[in-house]
Amino acid sequence: MRFKAESNSRENKTCDSEFLITTVLHMECLVLQTRPGGQNVHTIRVSDPKMHFSSAHFVEDREGCERLHGHNYYVEVELSGQLEEHGMVADFRTVKRRIVEICGELDHKVLLPGKSKSIHLTNKEDSIEISVGQKHYSIPASDCVVLPIMATTAELLAKLILQRSGLSDEFEEAKICVAESRFSFGCHET
């Protein structure tokens, strides 16, 4: 999809709607999308170093289960809608606060998929027992967070964060991307 956009040099140009994990400082264009009927829709992208969490996880793939490993995840949000009375789609600070709060719940935790068919979880007194094929783990419950998803992939983490943030209920379009590395990320949009 391509959009009419205004660049920093004030000349109109066309920008791809690719959603890249970047910083606001590196954005080249302010997207102004025209919908049928001539209605303008504005889009903002919000990223901040505080919208980040470091967590461990493992996922099953076609070849079996990966080893337990971790990532420094970064979250970026894109919201589209009409301008409100102050000329904004949304206040960046409000969006950042919501995402930072959710990231805090995931930070320095082992992320476990509560709806997995192949990763079995058992709550013990102060620990969670994890069985995956021939592997068994026992991790203190305070170091884990069991999520209502079938796998702890970047795509499903993005969907979970978008749902928990409530942003998809407030804007015409909402998109969240979760990056596991600079060039590997999963997104969910409504």
TAZIWO-V566985 format. One record per backbone hydrogen bond with DSSP energy under -0.5 kcal/mol. NH is the residue of the N-H (numbers start at 0). CO is the residue of the C=O. Records with the same first field share a line. If there is no record, write none. Layout:
NH: CO, CO
This chain:
2: 14
4: 12
5: 29
6: 4, 10
7: 27
9: 6
12: 4
14: 2
16: 0
19: 17
21: 19
25: 22
26: 23
29: 5
30: 28
31: 3
32: 40
34: 32, 38
37: 34
40: 32
41: 80
42: 30
43: 78
45: 76
47: 74
50: 47
51: 49
52: 72
54: 52, 70
55: 108
56: 68
60: 63
63: 60
65: 58
68: 56
70: 54
71: 179
72: 52, 70
73: 178
74: 50
75: 176
76: 45
77: 174
78: 43
79: 172
80: 41
83: 87
86: 83
91: 89
94: 90
95: 91
96: 92
97: 93
98: 94
99: 95
100: 96
101: 97
102: 98
103: 99
104: 100, 101
105: 101, 102
106: 102
107: 53
108: 53, 105
109: 142
110: 55, 108
111: 109, 144
113: 111, 146
114: 148
115: 112
119: 117, 130
121: 128
123: 121, 126
127: 138
128: 121
129: 136
130: 119
131: 134
132: 117
134: 131
136: 129
138: 127
140: 125
142: 139
143: 140
144: 109
146: 111, 144
148: 146
152: 150
156: 152
157: 153
158: 154
159: 155
160: 156
161: 157
162: 158
163: 159
164: 160
165: 161, 162
166: 161
167: 161
168: 165
169: 165, 166
170: 166
171: 79
172: 79
174: 77
175: 187
176: 75
177: 185
178: 73, 176
179: 183
180: 183
184: 182
185: 177
187: 175
189: 173
